[in-house]
Amino acid sequence: MRILLVGAGGVGAAFCSIAVRRDFFEAVVVADYSLASAERAAAAADDRFTAAQVDASSAESVAALAREHRATHVMNAVDPRFVMPVFEGARAAGADYLDMAMSLSRPHPDAPYEKTGVKLGDEQFAASEAWAADGRLALVGIGVEPGLSDVFARYAADHLFSEIDELGTRDGANLTVDGYDFAPSFSIWTTIEECLNPPVIWEDGAWRTTEPFSEPEVFDFPEGIGPVECVNVEHEEVLLMPRWIDCRRATFKYGLGNEFIEVLKTLHKLGLDRTDKVRVGEVEVSPRDVVAACLPNPAELGPRMTGKTCAGLWVTGRGTDGAPRSTYLYHVVDNEWSMREYGHQCVVWQTAVNPVVALELLATGAWKGAGVLGPEAFDAVPFLDRLTAYGSPWGIQELDA
């Protein structure tokens, strides 16, 4: 297996630190628009890792680099606006493809908070037959959320439940960052995109939308994190899970906190969430890019962070015995542990570990397929066993049904 890793930011660098401990691949080419960033990430690994420059906005640039290095797999670790060129570049080069976020959505032009427009992943799923005809696999949404949460859904459907009412992804943390009044632990560009778009809900056989931050609920997260208010947010799980798993309802709720929500609302009111460029003097610049540039780099916050992050799936329905069941499958990472063991803050580390596990399963043949597929299309057990073997076990918590 020869991997082209596109993106050497926080998640890409963490990917290298995790993968270097494994022996299932021959080479990783770490590529970024900034060659210096790629060189730093590669230098922190071993001689199987080399650096290169790539323009992720150009399918031709991605394809040329993949061909040059005989890549068998293209791993996309850049933000969602570059999904389609990296996706198309991988196919053009004859490589398999993985990503952690899917092609962007576009709200319904007339009823954005009622009807879906272009949904997350629609552009990729439209190419599924072409990928299958090529005998190539595009494994989409294989980070932590989406990714591990989707693996949990497959496991619950196969081993825990005979009938599923709701697949409810719930994400929460008790992280704090010393020295900053506002410091997101993940890409603010991506956070703005998913938090201010109309959230999608799957219900009774159809997708619909609602208003951002709707349906607040308090969820009690395990391992000392405790109660966190969670709200509806647009996310890939809701678009992935119902394609492979029979459920009445699918939701994604994120524990943002009131302060974070108010900041996002203010950015929206001021137009600072916009991605189209505006003229400032003699230059043109995207307001959202300015916001991102003004905030600290999430990858560099680890030494200032304390606490834990939790990704998980709350499943309700009937268990294999036919009785009502309510179960939370989860994965918690302590920032102190991830910094000590890997030198990366817990949010980016938790995102990066899952594609490494998936690539190892593809290398061994435990997972195989063709076309555009989500994690739900594969057996969950080998993945969860391998995640535990990586030293980061998952858990199950039974709740009142």
C-alpha positions, 0 to 999 in steps of 0.5 A, spaced: 500 500 500 502 506 497 498 512 500 498 519 498 496 524 504 493 530 502 493 535 507 498 536 513 494 540 518 493 538 525 489 532 522 494 530 517 500 531 522 496 526 527 495 521 521 503 521 520 504 520 528 499 514 528 501 511 522 508 511 523 507 505 528 504 501 523 507 496 518 501 495 513 504 500 508 510 501 504 510 509 503 506 515 505 507 521 501 505 527 505 502 533 501 500 540 502 500 546 499 505 549 504 511 544 502 514 546 509 508 543 513 508 537 509 516 536 510 514 538 518 509 532 518 513 527 514 520 529 518 516 527 525 515 520 522 520 515 519 523 514 512 517 511 509 514 518 509 516 523 504 514 530 503 511 534 496 507 540 494 500 539 491 494 544 490 488 540 493 483 545 489 486 542 482 484 534 480 490 535 475 495 536 481 492 531 485 492 526 480 499 527 477 502 527 484 498 520 485 501 517 479 508 520 480 508 516 486 504 510 484 499 511 490 494 506 491 490 510 496 489 517 496 487 520 503 484 526 504 485 530 510 484 537 507 477 541 509 471 540 505 471 545 500 477 541 496 473 534 497 471 534 490 478 535 486 481 530 491 476 525 490 476 526 482 484 526 482 484 520 486 479 516 481 483 519 475 490 516 477 486 509 478 487 510 486 482 508 491 480 514 496 478 516 503 476 522 506 473 524 513 468 529 510 464 529 504 462 534 498 459 540 501 451 541 501 447 547 498 441 549 502 434 549 498 433 556 495 426 557 497 425 553 504 432 552 507 429 550 514 424 545 511 427 541 505 434 539 503 437 542 497 444 539 495 445 534 501 452 533 504 455 527 499 450 528 493 456 529 488 460 523 491 454 518 491 452 521 484 459 518 481 458 511 485 457 507 479 463 510 475 467 508 481 464 501 481 465 500 474 473 502 475 473 497 480 475 502 485 473 504 492 471 511 495 470 510 502 467 516 505 466 519 512 471 515 515 474 520 521 471 520 528 464 523 526 463 521 521 466 515 521 467 511 528 460 513 529 458 510 523 461 504 525 458 504 531 451 504 527 453 498 524 455 494 530 449 496 533 444 494 528 448 487 527 449 485 534 445 489 539 438 491 536 433 487 532 429 494 531 432 501 531 428 507 533 433 512 532 441 513 531 443 519 534 450 521 534 452 525 540 458 529 541 461 533 547 467 535 551 469 538 557 475 541 554 478 548 556 484 552 553 488 556 557 489 563 555 484 564 550 477 567 550 475 563 544 479 558 541 475 552 537 479 545 537 477 544 530 478 547 524 473 554 524 472 554 517 469 547 517 465 548 524 462 555 521 460 550 515 456 545 519 454 549 524 450 555 520 448 550 515 440 547 516 441 541 520 438 535 516 434 530 520 432 523 517 425 521 519 420 516 517 423 514 510 425 521 508 430 527 509 428 534 512 431 540 515 431 544 521 433 551 523 441 551 526 441 549 533 434 547 534 432 541 539 436 543 544 437 537 549 442 535 555 446 529 554 450 526 560 457 524 557 461 518 560 468 518 563 467 524 567 465 529 562 458 530 564 452 533 562 452 538 556 447 541 552 447 539 545 443 542 539 442 540 531 448 541 527 448 539 519 453 532 519 454 527 514 452 521 519 445 523 518 446 522 510 450 516 511 447 511 516 440 511 513 443 508 506 445 502 509 441 501 516 434 501 517 432 506 522 426 511 523 430 517 525 437 519 525 440 525 528 446 529 529 447 533 535 453 537 538 455 540 544 457 547 543 455 551 549 452 558 549 458 562 548 460 558 542 453 558 539 452 566 540 459 567 537 457 563 531 450 567 530 454 574 531 459 571 525 453 570 521 449 577 522 456 580 520 457 576 514 463 573 516 461 566 515 461 568 507 466 564 503 465 569 497 470 574 496 469 581 498 474 587 496 478 590 501 482 596 498 486 593 493 485 585 495 480 580 495 479 576 501 474 571 503 471 573 510 471 566 513 478 565 511 479 572 515 476 569 521 480 563 521 486 567 520 485 571 526 484 565 531 489 560 533 491 554 530 487 548 533 493 544 532 497 548 536 493 548 542 494 541 545 499 544 550 494 549 553 488 544 553 485 540 558 479 535 559 476 530 554 472 529 548 467 524 547 464 522 540 458 517 540 452 514 538 445 513 542 441 508 539 434 507 541 429 501 539 428 494 541 434 489 543 435 482 540 431 480 546 425 484 543 425 488 549 426 496 549 433 498 549 437 505 550 445 504 549 450 509 548 456 507 544 462 511 545 470 513 544 473 518 549 480 521 548 483 525 554 488 530 551 493 529 557 494 522 554 494 524 546 499 529 548 503 525 552 503 519 547 503 522 540 504 530 541 497 531 538 491 534 541 485 530 543 480 532 537 485 532 531 488 525 534 481 522 535 479 524 528 486 521 525 486 515 528 480 512 524 482 512 517 489 509 519 485 503 522 481 503 516 487 503 511 490 497 515 483 493 514 483 495 507 491 493 506 489 486 510 483 485 506 478 485 512 475 490 508 473 491 501 469 494 496 467 498 490 463 504 489 462 510 493 461 507 500 460 509 507 463 506 513 456 502 515 457 498 509 463 494 512 463 489 518 464 493 524 467 488 529 474 488 525 474 495 526 473 496 533 477 490 535 483 494 531 481 501 534 482 497 541 489 494 539 491 501 537 491 503 545 484 507 544 478 502 547 471 504 545 465 503 550 458 501 551 453 505 556 446 502 557 441 508 559 434 508 561 430 505 555 
